[in-house]
Amino acid sequence: MSNEEDARPGLSLTNRYLLQDGVPVIPVSGEVHYSRIPRARWAERLRLVRSGGVTVVSCYVFWLHHVEQRGEPRFDGNLDVAAFVDLCHETGLEVVLRIGPWVHAEARNGGFPDWVQAAPVAHRTDDPGYLELVREWFGQLAGALQGRASATGTVLGIQLENELYDQPGHLVTLKRLARDAGMSAPLWTATAWGSADLPPGEVLPLYGGYGDGFWVDTDAPWDPSFRDHYFFSHVWDDPGIGADVRAAAGVAAAGHPRTPSEEFPPATCELGGGMATAYHRRPRPHALDIATIAHCKIGNGSAWQGYYMYAGGTNPRGLPGVHDGMQESHATGYPNDVPRLGYDFHAPIGEAGTLAPSHAELRRQHAFLAAFGASLAEMPSSLPEVRPTGVEDSATLRWALRSDGSSGFLFLAWHQPHVPLDTYRGARFRLELEDRTVTLPSRPVDVPPGTLARWPVGLEAGGVRVEWASASALTLLPGPDAPVLVLAAEEGIDVELATDSRVSAYGLVTSEPSAEVPGLTVHELSPGSPPVRLAGPAGTLDVLVLAADRAREAWVCEDGAARRLLLSPEELSWGPDGRISVRSASVRPEVRVYDPEARRFLPLPLRTDQPATASCTVGPEQLRPAATAVPVVHGKHDGRQSAPAPEAFDAMAAVHRLPLPDWAADPAGDALLHLTWAGDVAELRIDGRPVTDRFWDGSRWTVSLRDAGLRSGSAVTLHLLPLPAGSPVHLPTDAAERLAAQEGQLEAIDEVLVVGRRLWQEA
């Protein structure tokens, strides 16, 4: 357990997986920062986290946010960590607290208050002066938690420090200080990337993986440390995460990549759920970029899927005159300037609480883990004999197998950003299992770019054995007379399903099987058709195949009386009771639920007591034009471009009034402001107060007007700084092309859209 003192009954570890009450589980954790989210939104955010298939909330506890002035700790409002832990528990989510003291998280001083940063001590070491400060902070935090992180509490895990590479003894000291203060948990963890030297047996090593990063230089190519995550491998270390901060702190670069401990399962806490934006470099990951990394980690043998971030937020403003901005910045000696307020992170749940396409891509994987995780956990990962020669190899197919020797899942990943892949021609797989050889599919298939597959092999359900299928396993539903295996078709790949020749199939579109192989019958299934019933000597099984486009709208509710499959383009959420909520701008949201007895999808009855909402476009009114000659570079720090200082931004930015309709200020309407714009830096202000900001990367900017504090009669202004055509900042391809086509400087407001929403509940 990496923790002999604080073991919890029913919870244990093997070197391959976690067990709860004797059953293997593969947890899914998502990073959510309570102090970056309005308290009134916590419940809604956590329900969206739950509907995404996340089972554990991980969360940094920012010393900086809680104790801006020494001796004046705050745990009220959206700093009430105890209330947040309770709400997670009520929502059906476990909690891992990442207590630092240093956390990074793109926060000022890495999360140290200024008075700690200025203290004459050797920070992040066993210096007695520093430890005295930590002891004080841990005591305050333990007092606020009031036993929630203890032997009788609800907190599942505690992470010590963050990205500490060369001081295993200090991690042991921090663990002792936390326990002395009254904080403990059955799991103690620490980040292991960058060849971190961790104290043996004291902490569960956790890994990460990002497909791109803001922390490399402006002109740096796509780094191998990023590219490597789009391949299957058994190397879990990532030398790139935080490398710039490590270098700035004078910590030596990693020597040899750290390999997973033989004592602990391979687990992650920072798979990129998105990516932050720095001024000098502005990555914009797409949903498939994010999903591919997560998918590959499962194929690699992951025993714990952990994302950073899963829900974005907004930085606290801080006390006037105490902290000049709560964000990482060149002004505080860090290698990057990030937005002062906005921390959207391109996360599955954005700063405004809206869902990004990555939410759908990931939740299908999480539904798979919920349904098949107990079996998958027992299946080690195997790699094929013919593998890519390196991260530059774009011709060799990327795949892996997780199997217990008799059954398993074949993982296929054929996507990467920046360097497009061509269609792979003629794929067919030969699997040497302990008791037989399996070849699939029945004939070679072409694999289109963008394919992420998890094909079942030797899967038994309902007394029927599916020898293999060329469609991804999604979930397994209970049924009145037969369970329902739900498969998701891959775009451009025919769906075949092989069974023992003694199994009969009913309800096929074609009356004859498409192919015969020794001992097996191969059926061709049509996505979107009614389920096929398989009947064998030992039982029956329904097989439902979703077309690829409908699978993107799939939701699997694990809560309530029984597991349910829903289809909807809307944003659904639920809690432990499994009752569906829908936040929607639609006149009547479309939600359908699969009925195993009727063997088809039926409309889910919904009701609302809120009045109809509206939407409209808004014409900005320019109050002041931008400066005509904005500097190409506003300054540099260690060779990286710096963001303009607040004074320079105010002097040069254009100011536009946004005449929003009166109904946009009604909290019941929960209106969103969608801004499509181009430029360099933008800031939204309400009655002169900055509420959020953004560095332009070509994406649409969404703001919750309720969270921003819009009131009836408020003046809303958009302040927009142009981006000179010669700016050296790194932009996504489409944004860079737009800038390159611009003469002079780029400043545009393409559309301002206000959309009201209302809340619907399952009737």
LINRADA-V111934 format. One record per residue. N is the residue number from 1. PSI is psi in whole degrees, -180 to 180 (NA if undefined). Layout:
((N PSI) (N PSI))
This chain:
((1 -2) (2 25) (3 90) (4 -28) (5 -33) (6 25) (7 143) (8 132) (9 135) (10 -9) (11 127) (12 167) (13 143) (14 -177) (15 6) (16 -22) (17 170) (18 143) (19 139) (20 119) (21 40) (22 -2) (23 127) (24 139) (25 153) (26 97) (27 156) (28 115) (29 145) (30 133) (31 126) (32 126) (33 105) (34 -34) (35 -5) (36 8) (37 135) (38 137) (39 -35) (40 -16) (41 -6) (42 -50) (43 -44) (44 -43) (45 -45) (46 -33) (47 -37) (48 -37) (49 -46) (50 -40) (51 -17) (52 -1) (53 8) (54 140) (55 -14) (56 131) (57 124) (58 148) (59 126) (60 142) (61 111) (62 111) (63 -41) (64 -42) (65 -34) (66 -33) (67 70) (68 -35) (69 132) (70 137) (71 1) (72 61) (73 146) (74 132) (75 38) (76 172) (77 -132) (78 16) (79 7) (80 84) (81 -35) (82 -43) (83 -36) (84 -44) (85 -43) (86 -42) (87 -39) (88 -47) (89 -43) (90 -29) (91 -5) (92 23) (93 135) (94 168) (95 135) (96 119) (97 127) (98 95) (99 -1) (100 -135) (101 -33) (102 132) (103 -21) (104 -105) (105 28) (106 32) (107 156) (108 132) (109 23) (110 17) (111 -4) (112 135) (113 156) (114 -36) (115 -27) (116 -43) (117 -36) (118 -8) (119 141) (120 65) (121 165) (122 100) (123 148) (124 35) (125 -180) (126 19) (127 125) (128 -36) (129 -41) (130 -43) (131 -32) (132 -39) (133 -42) (134 -42) (135 -41) (136 -46) (137 -46) (138 -36) (139 -41) (140 -43) (141 -44) (142 -39) (143 -39) (144 -36) (145 -25) (146 50) (147 -1) (148 -28) (149 80) (150 -179) (151 -28) (152 8) (153 -172) (154 -9) (155 127) (156 -39) (157 158) (158 125) (159 134) (160 131) (161 -164) (162 129) (163 46) (164 117) (165 -28) (166 22) (167 70) (168 -34) (169 -34) (170 -35) (171 -39) (172 -40) (173 -44) (174 -39) (175 -42) (176 -43) (177 -40) (178 -44) (179 -37) (180 -33) (181 -13) (182 13) (183 133) (184 168) (185 157) (186 -25) (187 128) (188 133) (189 165) (190 151) (191 138) (192 -5) (193 169) (194 29) (195 37) (196 138) (197 106) (198 151) (199 123) (200 131) (201 -4) (202 -29) (203 150) (204 118) (205 134) (206 144) (207 180) (208 -178) (209 121) (210 142) (211 -10) (212 167) (213 148) (214 -12) (215 2) (216 169) (217 160) (218 -47) (219 11) (220 139) (221 177) (222 113) (223 144) (224 -31) (225 -26) (226 -46) (227 -33) (228 -25) (229 -5) (230 14) (231 154) (232 134) (233 175) (234 22) (235 120) (236 -16) (237 152) (238 106) (239 -8) (240 -29) (241 124) (242 17) (243 -33) (244 -39) (245 -38) (246 -44) (247 -41) (248 -30) (249 -3) (250 17) (251 132) (252 147) (253 156) (254 141) (255 -75) (256 138) (257 137) (258 135) (259 153) (260 141) (261 141) (262 -14) (263 -19) (264 153) (265 152) (266 119) (267 153) (268 153) (269 -11) (270 62) (271 137) (272 106) (273 -8) (274 -144) (275 137) (276 166) (277 123) (278 161) (279 -43) (280 -24) (281 128) (282 73) (283 148) (284 87) (285 143) (286 163) (287 -41) (288 -31) (289 -46) (290 -45) (291 -33) (292 -43) (293 -47) (294 -43) (295 -44) (296 -37) (297 -37) (298 -45) (299 -28) (300 -12) (301 17) (302 135) (303 -4) (304 121) (305 116) (306 132) (307 143) (308 123) (309 163) (310 -31) (311 125) (312 -175) (313 -163) (314 132) (315 142) (316 155) (317 -30) (318 164) (319 131) (320 132) (321 -6) (322 -53) (323 120) (324 77) (325 138) (326 12) (327 159) (328 137) (329 161) (330 -32) (331 -25) (332 14) (333 8) (334 158) (335 -11) (336 147) (337 124) (338 164) (339 145) (340 -35) (341 -52) (342 128) (343 55) (344 -40) (345 9) (346 36) (347 163) (348 -36) (349 115) (350 179) (351 -37) (352 1) (353 13) (354 157) (355 133) (356 161) (357 -24) (358 -25) (359 -44) (360 -42) (361 -42) (362 -37) (363 -24) (364 -40) (365 -40) (366 -34) (367 -40) (368 -45) (369 -37) (370 -40) (371 -37) (372 5) (373 -36) (374 -36) (375 -42) (376 -37) (377 -30) (378 0) (379 108) (380 161) (381 136) (382 145) (383 149) (384 161) (385 -40) (386 112) (387 162) (388 144) (389 -15) (390 -177) (391 -12) (392 -9) (393 110) (394 14) (395 -31) (396 131) (397 143) (398 115) (399 165) (400 166) (401 133) (402 123) (403 149) (404 10) (405 -20) (406 -40) (407 171) (408 -165) (409 133) (410 124) (411 131) (412 128) (413 116) (414 67) (415 145) (416 151) (417 171) (418 -45) (419 95) (420 147) (421 146) (422 163) (423 131) (424 124) (425 134) (426 48) (427 134) (428 145) (429 140) (430 118) (431 122) (432 99) (433 175) (434 -36) (435 -2) (436 169) (437 132) (438 129) (439 129) (440 153) (441 -167) (442 -21) (443 155) (444 146) (445 154) (446 136) (447 109) (448 153) (449 144) (450 3) (451 126) (452 115) (453 149) (454 87) (455 130) (456 146) (457 124) (458 36) (459 126) (460 132) (461 137) (462 22) (463 7) (464 138) (465 119) (466 111) (467 -39) (468 162) (469 145) (470 50) (471 152) (472 135) (473 128) (474 -56) (475 176) (476 117) (477 147) (478 151) (479 161) (480 -33) (481 -4) (482 136) (483 162) (484 114) (485 120) (486 123) (487 150) (488 123) (489 150) (490 139) (491 122) (492 4) (493 125) (494 145) (495 119) (496 151) (497 128) (498 137) (499 165) (500 145) (501 -16) (502 -8) (503 129) (504 147) (505 133) (506 141) (507 14) (508 144) (509 -43) (510 138) (511 -23) (512 145) (513 151) (514 -23) (515 156) (516 133) (517 156) (518 121) (519 -7) (520 155) (521 130) (522 121) (523 146) (524 124) (525 148) (526 115) (527 139) (528 -9) (529 166) (530 159) (531 150) (532 136) (533 126) (534 128) (535 123) (536 -178) (537 -27) (538 -2) (539 -170) (540 156) (541 131) (542 141) (543 117) (544 126) (545 119) (546 136) (547 155) (548 -41) (549 -35) (550 -30) (551 -28) (552 -17) (553 12) (554 140) (555 136) (556 114) (557 117) (558 -6) (559 172) (560 -159) (561 -36) (562 156) (563 136) (564 147) (565 126) (566 153) (567 127) (568 141) (569 -4) (570 178) (571 108) (572 153) (573 163) (574 166) (575 -161) (576 -25) (577 -10) (578 6) (579 127) (580 135) (581 148) (582 122) (583 115) (584 150) (585 -3) (586 152) (587 -44) (588 112) (589 146) (590 113) (591 127) (592 144) (593 139) (594 130) (595 107) (596 -28) (597 -44) (598 -17) (599 40) (600 169) (601 138) (602 152) (603 138) (604 122) (605 130) (606 152) (607 158) (608 147) (609 13) (610 147) (611 160) (612 149) (613 174) (614 172) (615 153) (616 156) (617 152) (618 135) (619 112) (620 145) (621 116) (622 124) (623 -29) (624 132) (625 160) (626 161) (627 145) (628 -13) (629 72) (630 134) (631 145) (632 -37) (633 130) (634 -3) (635 168) (636 155) (637 116) (638 39) (639 -5) (640 142) (641 139) (642 148) (643 153) (644 143) (645 153) (646 -38) (647 -41) (648 -39) (649 -47) (650 -35) (651 -30) (652 -18) (653 145) (654 151) (655 125) (656 132) (657 135) (658 103) (659 84) (660 148) (661 155) (662 -37) (663 -19) (664 -20) (665 -3) (666 116) (667 -30) (668 -29) (669 -18) (670 54) (671 148) (672 145) (673 116) (674 120) (675 120) (676 117) (677 173) (678 144) (679 -145) (680 -68) (681 138) (682 150) (683 134) (684 132) (685 144) (686 119) (687 40) (688 -4) (689 121) (690 130) (691 -27) (692 167) (693 172) (694 140) (695 133) (696 132) (697 14) (698 -7) (699 159) (700 143) (701 124) (702 131) (703 133) (704 115) (705 -30) (706 -46) (707 -32) (708 -12) (709 26) (710 133) (711 160) (712 128) (713 -3) (714 146) (715 123) (716 124) (717 144) (718 122) (719 122) (720 120) (721 127) (722 158) (723 116) (724 146) (725 -29) (726 12) (727 136) (728 3) (729 149) (730 126) (731 156) (732 158) (733 -48) (734 -39) (735 -40) (736 -38) (737 -38) (738 -41) (739 -41) (740 -29) (741 -4) (742 137) (743 136) (744 -107) (745 150) (746 124) (747 117) (748 143) (749 104) (750 -39) (751 141) (752 116) (753 131) (754 128) (755 123) (756 153) (757 160) (758 162) (759 128) (760 149) (761 148) (762 128) (763 NA))
